[in-house]
Amino acid sequence: MRQLFMDSSTNMLYMAIGNNGVLVESTYRIGKKDHAKHVVDRIDQLLKRRDLTIDDIDRIYIGSGPGSYTGLRIIGMVAKMLAYTKKIELYEVSSLYFLASGYDFIVGPMIDARNNNVFCGIYDHDHVLVNDGLRATNDFQNLALQFHAKPVLVNEHHYEVNIQNIMNMAKKVEDVHKFVPNYLRKTEAEQNL
């Protein structure tokens, strides 16, 4: 059984192929708010390097947020389209967990949410100790101390992905048409209405 893993919640577009939960190959690209131009081509390149097509993929796992609003929309729409048109099972997991799933300690992954705020959660391997939320950076540092977690600002320099852990934590999307990423806050345009 082959799996495709994707996350674009940060400026990093991460993709990987797994075979029965074993990592076959991964790739990432650092973007400048331009993931939309590259995501489909990156999937195609990754598959071709392994002599595969999208028809060889049995499951798609995506980081469903929180994080970059645009990045989440892009990966969500591509995953929904592939799942629906190719009849591939779709699974979602927190992007925070996705990008910190390979750390072997109690981890507090964070994604910069601007204005001294972070999207964050705390995980002890496959146990959620603090649910994903939008918090002030100082508040989260205090939570991390309370739970003896090591804070990690996940980005292209600091991430650790374990696809087996992602598979264990992911939830199946029963109706791809109803899937919506976990934004955790309104867009700036919605806030200004």
C-alpha positions as CSV (number, residue, x, y, z in Angstrom):
1,M,0.0,0.0,0.0
2,R,1.5,3.3,-1.1
3,Q,0.9,6.7,0.6
4,L,1.4,10.3,-0.4
5,F,2.2,12.8,2.4
6,M,1.8,16.5,2.0
7,D,2.0,19.7,4.1
8,S,2.2,23.3,3.1
9,S,1.2,25.0,6.4
10,T,4.5,27.0,6.5
11,N,6.8,28.4,3.8
12,M,7.9,24.9,3.3
13,L,6.1,22.6,0.9
14,Y,6.8,19.1,2.2
15,M,6.0,15.9,0.3
16,A,6.9,12.2,0.8
17,I,6.0,8.8,-0.5
18,G,5.6,5.9,1.8
19,N,5.2,2.2,1.2
20,N,3.3,0.4,4.0
21,G,4.3,3.1,6.4
22,V,8.0,3.1,5.4
23,L,9.5,6.3,4.0
24,V,10.5,5.8,0.4
25,E,11.4,9.4,-0.5
26,S,10.7,12.9,0.6
27,T,11.3,16.3,-0.8
28,Y,10.6,19.9,0.2
29,R,10.6,23.3,-1.4
30,I,11.0,26.6,0.3
31,G,8.3,28.9,-1.1
32,K,7.6,32.6,-1.1
33,K,3.8,32.4,-0.9
34,D,3.9,30.5,-4.2
35,H,3.1,26.9,-3.3
36,A,0.2,26.9,-5.7
37,K,2.5,27.2,-8.7
38,H,4.5,24.2,-7.6
39,V,2.4,21.6,-5.7
40,V,1.1,19.6,-8.7
41,D,4.5,19.6,-10.5
42,R,6.2,18.5,-7.3
43,I,3.8,15.6,-6.8
44,D,4.4,14.6,-10.4
45,Q,8.2,14.8,-10.0
46,L,8.2,12.8,-6.8
47,L,6.1,10.0,-8.4
48,K,8.1,9.9,-11.6
49,R,11.4,9.5,-9.6
50,R,9.9,6.3,-8.2
51,D,8.4,5.2,-11.5
52,L,4.9,5.7,-10.1
53,T,1.7,7.5,-11.1
54,I,-1.0,8.9,-9.0
55,D,-3.0,5.7,-9.7
56,D,-0.4,3.8,-7.7
57,I,-1.3,5.8,-4.5
58,D,-3.7,4.2,-2.1
59,R,-3.9,6.9,0.6
60,I,-3.2,10.6,0.9
61,Y,-2.2,12.1,4.2
62,I,-2.2,15.9,4.6
63,G,-1.3,18.4,7.3
64,S,-4.7,20.1,7.7
65,G,-3.6,23.1,9.7
66,P,-3.2,25.3,11.5
67,G,-0.8,27.5,9.6
68,S,-0.7,29.6,6.5
69,Y,-4.2,30.2,5.3
70,T,-3.2,30.1,1.6
71,G,-0.9,27.1,2.1
72,L,-3.7,25.1,3.8
73,R,-6.2,26.0,1.0
74,I,-3.8,24.9,-1.7
75,I,-2.9,21.5,-0.2
76,G,-6.5,20.9,0.9
77,M,-7.9,21.5,-2.6
78,V,-5.3,19.4,-4.4
79,A,-5.8,16.6,-1.9
80,K,-9.5,16.7,-2.2
81,M,-9.4,16.8,-6.0
82,L,-7.0,13.8,-6.2
83,A,-9.0,11.9,-3.6
84,Y,-12.3,12.4,-5.3
85,T,-11.2,12.0,-9.0
86,K,-8.9,9.0,-8.3
87,K,-10.9,7.4,-5.5
88,I,-8.0,7.6,-3.1
89,E,-8.6,7.6,0.7
90,L,-7.8,10.9,2.3
91,Y,-6.5,11.3,5.8
92,E,-5.8,14.5,7.8
93,V,-3.6,15.2,10.8
94,S,-2.6,18.4,12.5
95,S,0.1,20.2,10.6
96,L,1.9,20.9,13.9
97,Y,2.0,17.2,14.6
98,F,2.9,16.3,11.0
99,L,6.0,18.5,11.1
100,A,7.0,17.4,14.6
101,S,6.0,13.7,14.4
102,G,9.6,12.5,14.4
103,Y,10.8,14.1,17.5
104,D,11.5,11.6,20.3
105,F,10.6,13.9,23.2
106,I,7.7,15.9,24.5
107,V,7.5,18.5,21.8
108,G,5.7,21.9,21.6
109,P,5.6,22.6,17.8
110,M,4.9,26.2,16.9
111,I,4.2,28.0,13.6
112,D,4.6,31.8,13.6
113,A,1.2,33.5,13.5
114,R,2.6,37.0,13.6
115,N,2.1,39.8,16.2
116,N,3.8,37.7,18.9
117,N,1.4,34.8,18.4
118,V,1.9,31.2,17.5
119,F,-0.1,28.3,16.3
120,C,0.9,25.6,18.8
121,G,0.2,22.4,20.6
122,I,2.0,19.9,22.8
123,Y,2.5,16.3,22.0
124,D,4.1,13.3,23.8
125,H,4.6,11.0,20.8
126,D,1.0,10.0,19.9
127,H,-0.6,11.7,22.9
128,V,-2.0,15.2,22.6
129,L,-1.2,17.0,25.9
130,V,-2.3,20.5,24.7
131,N,-4.7,20.9,21.8
132,D,-3.7,23.0,18.9
133,G,-4.5,26.7,19.4
134,L,-3.6,30.2,18.7
135,R,-1.7,31.6,21.7
136,A,0.6,34.4,22.6
137,T,4.2,33.3,22.4
138,N,4.8,34.0,26.1
139,D,1.7,32.1,27.1
140,F,2.9,29.1,25.1
141,Q,6.3,29.2,26.6
142,N,4.7,28.9,30.1
143,L,2.6,26.0,28.9
144,A,5.7,24.3,27.5
145,L,7.4,24.6,30.9
146,Q,4.4,23.3,32.7
147,F,4.3,20.1,30.5
148,H,8.1,19.8,30.3
149,A,7.9,20.2,26.5
150,K,10.7,21.4,24.2
151,P,9.3,24.3,22.0
152,V,10.2,23.9,18.4
153,L,9.4,26.6,15.8
154,V,8.7,24.3,12.9
155,N,10.0,25.6,9.5
156,E,12.5,24.5,6.8
157,H,15.3,24.3,9.4
158,H,13.4,22.6,12.2
159,Y,11.1,19.8,11.5
160,E,11.2,16.0,12.0
161,V,8.7,13.9,10.1
162,N,7.8,10.2,10.9
163,I,5.3,8.9,8.4
164,Q,4.3,5.9,10.6
165,N,3.5,8.3,13.4
166,I,1.4,10.4,11.1
167,M,-0.5,7.4,9.9
168,N,-1.2,6.4,13.5
169,M,-2.6,9.8,14.4
170,A,-4.4,10.7,11.2
171,K,-8.2,10.6,10.9
172,K,-9.9,9.5,7.7
173,V,-11.9,12.1,5.9
174,E,-15.2,10.4,5.3
175,D,-16.6,13.0,2.9
176,V,-13.9,14.8,0.9
177,H,-16.5,17.4,-0.2
178,K,-16.9,18.6,3.4
179,F,-13.3,18.7,4.3
180,V,-12.2,22.1,5.6
181,P,-8.7,22.8,6.9
182,N,-8.2,23.8,10.5
183,Y,-7.5,27.5,10.2
184,L,-7.9,28.4,13.9
185,R,-8.6,32.0,13.1
186,K,-10.3,34.2,10.5
187,T,-8.3,35.6,7.6
188,E,-7.2,39.2,7.8
189,A,-9.9,40.2,5.3
190,E,-12.6,38.5,7.4
191,Q,-11.4,40.3,10.5
192,N,-11.6,43.6,8.7
193,L,-15.3,43.2,7.7
